[in-house]
Amino acid sequence: MSPTTVESTACAPGHVTFLGAGPGDPGLLTLRAVEALTRADVLIAEPEVLDVVRTHARANVTVLEADAPGRTAAADEASTAVVVPALRDWANLVMEAARGGKRVVRAVTGDPGLDTYAGGEMLACASQGIDFEVVPGVAAAVGVPAYAGVPLRDAQGADVRFIDARTASERCWTEVGASDGTVVVSTTLDSVAAAAGELVAAGRKPDTPLSVTVAGTTTRQKTWTATLGTIAQTLKQAKVLPSPEGNRPVIAVVGERSAAAQRDQLSWFESKPLFGWKVLVPRTKEQAASLSDQLRSYGAVPHEVPTIAVEPPRTPQQMERAVKGLVTGRYEWIAFTSVNAVKAVREKFEEYGLDARAFAGIKVAAVGEQTANALIAFGVKPDLVPSGEQSAAGLLEDWPPYDPVFDPIDRVFLPRADIATETLVAGLIELGWEVDDVTAYRTVRASPPPADTREAIKGGGFDAVLFTSSSTVRNLVGIAGKPHNVTVIACIGPATAKTAEEHGLRVDVMAPEPSVHKLAAALADFGARRRDAAVEAGDPVTRPSERRPGARRRRAAP
């Protein structure tokens, strides 16, 4: 196999899926698109949507790009990246892969039906007898206005016209200019004013409302409202133009529905409380999955940085004896105080060929929701989860005292970290239980993050950081340095806040109760108050990292 071709053999032609990847938001991929991606042997994607579609492809998929001379597709260790010559067009690339008997996905931005080249590629496949299908996607001309809070139609049912300013003829401008309907213009940032001029010259009034959106449906989205006559000045005053990035694609909507007053009420996406905030989450991707999803729902861009690494105990014999004791009926209860403890026990079970059935007859306790979810994924439904505070203290509040009449066994198995506190052990003993306090895993400081992440932490590149324990404070400062003073510091509770303050950090947000999801919600409330204050004062809404370095910050309202 040469480095510039996909291996071809004398076999039946493959299959091509022309797939619309939408305008940028990964959540806009259809279920059918995800299904096609999971079955693809070869992925041919435009650079703008490669990250969007690649997440759903198989680990060993071959990825091809053809956007620049000698460009190599960005690939992880499990997939194959192929250098594509600049002179090879998309159609030849698609057909060569398909002729090798491969299942090919050709992903385009937006919808294949509106793509400049996809139709020609389909005709090329048809002429060669290559089977293909089309999976529609959300077109940018429709999806971006929806995310910008600009409806294209209303009860009056005005016409909607779509125009690509880069290829529009004089006749096209004349027809659109003579219409009083909504006009959706696909253009570039530095060509918006010229497109507005074309519409005015064709008959549209200069005071016709206009909205311009760049990076639509992504957390980099930005929308400006003006009129056809004032848009050039608006972009200049906003210091958007002139710019070396003036060739960035934009969607402009012309018509009364894009008026500023209406968009202020309908701008649901850009008005999310943490829109565009880059939030540092000092946890592994596995630990932070649900937390990161919650932050994304608030419009944030989570960035996970593990501060601890989990390793097996130095002396595993104690853990081995305890797991065997589960099987032989030594324990009445087993109490899990972390997801890592569940993982440690599960790995030991798998080592012995056991599964969740080994918990039969044993009561199971979980310290909180995330730990309970990890047990459920293992096939075990907890008997006890704190009804109040999700902590060792909360677990003790609901833990029943030992009763020799109803409890045939008086012993509890407690698998936990080597640095765990003694709160739970002492409390259980006080309730009359015997406790086998077993080190199931060790926590050690993680390796430092990449240099650019460390620089962003110290230089104010992050808008906020969530500290979920005192150890995350100490470890993050130890491996990456102290967050910049413009970064919003959010802590899960008083003990964590105290540790942050001891390290010279000012705490802006504290969760009302010790829960990572309550912490994220508290940060969102902080962001909403900050946004409302800026709007009320008539100031532009900015992210903390956009403030002038050293600028004084107001403390969060209690």
N, C-alpha and C positions, 0 to 999 in steps of 0.2 A: 504493500500500500504506500503510494507516494504521499508526501506531506501536503499536496495541494488538491488531492481528489479523495472522494469517498470510494471505498473499495467496491468495485463493480464485478459481478459475476454473471454468467449466462443463466439467468433465472427469470421468472415471470416478473413483469413490471410491478412496482410497488403501488403505493397509494399516497395521494397528497391531500392534506387538509389545509385550505386557505382560511386562516383564523383571524378574527378581529379581536385585538387585545385591548380595545377601548382607548380612551384618551390619557390614561396614566394611573388612575387609582386601581391597585390590584384587586380590590373588592368588586370591581365592575366586570371581571371575567365571568362568563356564563358557566353553568354546570357542564354544558356540552363541551365548552372549550377546555375545561380542566380534564374531562374524560379523555379528550383527544391528546392532550399533552402527556398524560400518564402512559399512553401507548406508543408514543413517538420513538422511532429509532434515530431520526435526524431532526434537529430543530434549526430552522433558518429564520432568523428574527432580525428585525430592524433594531439598531442600537437603542432607540428610545424606549422600546418595550421588552428588551431582553431580560432585564431583572424581573419584570412583571410576570412573564410566562415561565421563566426557567425554574422558579420555585416549585412548579407543579410537574416538571419533567422528571423522568427516571434518572437515577444517579449516573448511569453510564451512557446517557444520550450524547450523540455527536452534535456539537453546536457550530454552526457556520454563520459568518457575517460577511458582508460584501459592501461596506460603506466607504472604505478608504484604501488606498494602495498599501498592500502588504500588512494590513491590519490582522492581528491574531485575536480570535474570540477569547474573552475572559472566561476561563474555565476553572472549576475546582479539580481536586486531585482525582475524582472518580469519573470525570467525563473527558471527552476528547475534544480538543480545540484544533481547528484546521485553518491555516492561512489561505485566504482567498485572493486570487489575482484581481487587480483593479479592473481589467478589461472584461472579465466574465460577468455577464448580466445575470439578473435574478432568475430569469426563465431557464437558462442553461443550467444554472446551479440546482434549481428545483428538479429539473428533468433528469440530470445526471444521477442525483441521489435516488430518485424513484426508479430509474432503469436498473439500479442495483438491487431491486426487490425490497427497498426500505419503505417503512411508514414515515412519511415526511410531514412535518407541520411547518407551514410558511406563515409566520405571524406578522401582521401589519398593525400599525397604529390606527385606532378607530375601527372602521368597518371595511371589509374587503370590497364591498360594492362601491365605495367612494374613494378607494385607493387609486392612485394614478396608474400603477403598473399591474395590479393584480388581475385585471380583466385580460390583459395580453398574456399573462402567464397561464391563465386558465385555458385560453385558446391554444397556446403552445402544447399544453398537456393533452388537450382533446385531439389535436392533430397527430400526436404520437401514440394515441390509444392508451394513455395513462389515466386511470381512474382518479377522480378527485371529488371533493365535497367542499361546501362552504359553510363555515360557522360564523354567523353574523356577530358583530360586536357593537358596542355603543359608539356611535360616531361622535367625533370631537365637536362638530357643529351643533349637536343636540345635547351631549353630556356636559360640556363646559358651561353653556348658559344655565343649565339646571343647577350646577354647583355654585354658580355666581349669583343665584337668586334672581334670574331674569327669565320669566316665563315667555315662551314664544307665541302663545295663543291665549285667548281668554273667551269669555262668553260671546263677545262680538264676532269672533271667528275671522279675524283679519288674515289676509294671505301671509304666508311666510316664504321668503325667497332666500335661496342659498347661493353664494357667489364666492369663487376663489379669485382673489384679486391678482394673483400671480399669472393667471391664464385668461382672465376675463377680456372679452372683446369690447369695442366701443358700443356695439349694439346691445350687449349685455348690460353695460352701465346705463344706457339710455332707457332700457325697459325697466330696470330696477329703480332708476331715479323717478320714472313716471308713476310708479306704484306708491300707494300710501300704506302698504303692509310692512310687516317686520322684515328686516334684511339682516341675515347672518353672514358676515364677511370673514373668510379665512385669509389671513395675511400675515405679515411680520411686524414686529414692534416699530421698526423705523419706517414702515410703509403705511401705517395707520392714517397719518395726516393726508397722504396722497390719495388713499382710498376715500377718505371723507371729502376731499376736494372733488373727486370724480362724481360723487353722489350729489354734491351741491351744484356742480356744473350741469348735471343731468336733470335738475329740477327739485331736488330735496331742499327744504328750508334750512338755513344755517343753524337755527335754534332747535333742530330735531335732536332729541336725547340720544346719547351714545354711551355704551359701556364697552370697555376693552379689558380682556382677561388674558393673562399670561400664565403658563404652567398650570392650566386648568385641571381640576380634580385631584391635584396633588397638594401636599402641605406647603408647597412653595407658591401656591396660587396667590395672585394679586390682581385686584380689579380696580379700575379707575372709571369714574362716571363724569361725563362732560356733554358737550353738544358737538355736532359736526363742525361748527365754526370755532370751537374753543379747545378741541382735543389736543392740538399741537402745543398750545400754551400750557395746558394741564400737565402733559407729560414732561415739558421742560421745567415747570415749577416743581414737579415731584422729583426732579433730577434723574428721571428715567432715561431721558435722551438729552444729548447724544451719548451713545454707549457702544463699546465694542461688541456687546451682545444684542445689538439692534436687529439681528437676523432671527431672533427667537420667534417661533410661531405664536400667533395670538388669535383669539376669536373675538370679533367685534359684533355687537348687536345694536342695530339702528332701529329706533322706534320708541313710542311712548312707554312701552313696557320696561324699557331699560332706564327710565328716569331715576335719578338719585333717591327721591323720596320713596318710591316704591321698592327700590332695591334695599334701602335701609331696613325695611320690614321683612324682606324675603331672603336676605343674605344669611342662610342657615349654616353654611360651611365655614366661611371665613370668620364668623362670629362665635365659633366654638371657644370655650374658655381658655384652652391651651393651644390655640391654633398656631402651628408652626414651631411651637416650643421644642427645643431639643432637650430631652430629659434623661439624665444619667441614672441608670438603675443598677446599683452595685450588687448584682446577682447573676447567676448563670442563666442562659437562655431557657433551660428546663425549669428552673425555679421561677423565672420571671414571666413565663408565658401568659398566664391569665392577667397579671399586673400590666404587662405591656399592651395586651389587647384592650384593657380598660383605658390606659393612657391614650391609645390611638382613637378610642371613641370620643375623647375630649379634644382631638385634633393634634395631639402631641406626636413627636417623633422619638420613641424610646430608643435608648442606646445601652445595651447590657454590657457591664464590665464586671466579671467575677472578682470578688475580693478574697474569697477563701477557696481552697481546694479540699476535697474530701479524700482521705486515704484510709486503708484498713487499719485496725488496731495493731499495735506492735506485738501484742500477745493474743492471738486469736482463740486460744483454748477456752477462755471464759465464755466467749460468744458461742462456741461450738457446744459446750455443755448446756448452756441455756436453751439453745434451739432444740437439742435432743430432749430437754426437759419439757418443752412444749408438747412433744409427741407422747411422752410417757406419763403425762398428767401431773406434772409437778406444780403447775400454776393455775390459779383461778382467773387471773387477769393478765393481760399484756397491755402496756401503755406506750403509745407512740407520741413523741413530742416534736417530731419534725418529719418532713418528707424524706430526708436523708436516712432517718432511722428505718422508715418503711423500706427504702431501697436496700439498706444493709441486710435486713432480715430476709427480704425477698431473694437477694443474691445467695444468701446462705441456704435458703430452701432449695433453690435451683441446683446448688452444688450437691445437695443430698438427694435430689430427685423428688422433692416434696412440692406440693402446691397448696392452694388456699384451703383445701380440705383438712389440712393439719391443724387448722384453728377450731375444728369442731369441738364443742363443749367448753371453749375458753371465751371469756368475755374480753372484748377489745375496746380500748379507749383511744381517742384521738384528741390532740390538744386544740385543733381548729379545723376550719373548712378545707384548707389546702391539704393537710395531712389526711383528713377523711377522704378526700377525692383520690389521693394516691392509694389508699387502702381499697377503695371501691374498684379502682382500675386493676388491682391485684385480685379482685374477686371476693373481698371481705367487706361486709357492711359493719361499721362500728356500732357498738352497743351504747357508747357514751361519747358525746361531744359537748363541750361546755355550752350551756344555754346563755351565758353572759359573756364575760371577757374571755377571749381566746388566748389563754396563757396557762402556765402551770397553776397559778392562783385560781383562775377560773375553773380549771379542771378539778381542783380540790374542793371548790364550792359545791360541785355536784356529785363528788365521789362518795359512795355509801360507806359507812363505817363497817368494819369487820363484824360479822354476826356468826358465832359458831353454830347456831341452829340452821341458818340458811346457806352458809358458805362452807362447803366441805373442805376446802383448801384455803389457807390463809396467806398465800404467797403471790406476789406481783412481780412480773418480769418487766424491767424497765430498760430497754435498749436506747442508748443515747450517745451524745458526743462526749469526748474526753474533757471538754471545758464547760460542761453544763453546770448550772447552779444546783444547790442542794434543796431548793424550795420544795420540790415535789416529793423527794425522798422523805424529808422530815415530816411533811404533811401526811403522807400515807402511813408512816410509822405511828404518828399521833392518832390516826384513825384505827389503829390496831392491826395493821397489815405488816407482814414481813416482806422486805423488798430485796430482790436481786438486781442491784444497780450495776449494769453491764456496759462497758465501753464497746459500742457497736461500730464506731468509726472515729477517726481523728480529723480535726479541722486544722489546716495549716494555711498560712498566708499564700495567696495566689501569686503567680508571676506578674510582673508589671505589664500593663496594657501597651499597645503600640505607641510609638513616639508621638504621632499626631493626636492620639486620644489624650495622652498626658499633657500635651501643649494646650489642647482645648480646655482641659480641666483647669489648668493654672492660668490660662490666658482669657478666660471668660467666654469660651466658645459654647458652653452649655447654659441653658436658661434656668435649669433647676436640677437638683440632685435629691433623690429619695434615700434617706438613711433608715434602714429597717431594724437596726440593732446597734449597740455600742461598738461591737466588733467591726461592723461595716465602716464606721467612722474611722476607727484606728487603722484598719487595713487599707482603706482607700487612700488616706493621707500617707500611709507608709509606702505604698507601691506606686502612687501617681502624684502625690503632692496635694496641697490644700486648694480647694476650689476658690476661684476668684471672688472678690467681694460683690460683683454684680450678680452672681449666681444665687438664685433663691434656694435656701436650705430648708428641706422638709423632713421632720423626724417623726418616728412612729410613737414615741412616748417620752415622758420626762427623763428617764434614765439616759436614753439615747441623746436627747437634747442637751443634757448636762455634759455628756462626753463631747458633743460637737462644740459646745461653748469652751470647754477646757482646751480644745485644739484651735481656739481663736476664730470660730465660726459663729456668725449671728444667725439664730434660728428664726425663720420667717413664718413657718407653718408647722403646726403640730396636730397629729390625728386626735380626734375626740376620744378614741379608744384604740388599743393596740391591735390594729388590723391593717394589713398592707392595702386592702381595698378602701378602707376608710381614709388612709393616708393619701391615696391617689385622689379620692373625692375632695379631701380638704385642700389639696393643691389646686384642683379645678375651681373650687370656690374662691381661692385666693386669686387665681387668674381672672375669674369673672368679675370680681370686685375691682381689680386693677384695670380691666378693660372698661367697665362702666365709669370709673373715675376719669379716665382719659376722654371718653366720649362726652361726659358731662362738662368737662373743662374745655372742650373744643380742641383737644390735643390729638395728634395722630396716635393710633394704637400701635405700640411697638412691643417687641419682646425684650425681656431683661438683658439679653446679650447685645441688643442694639443700643443700649444706653451708653452714654459717654463713660469710659473707664474712670472709676473713682467717684462717679456721681452718687449722691447720697440717696439712700433708699428709705422709704417709710416702712415701718414695721407692720406686719399684718394685723388687721383688727382682730380683737379677741373673739 
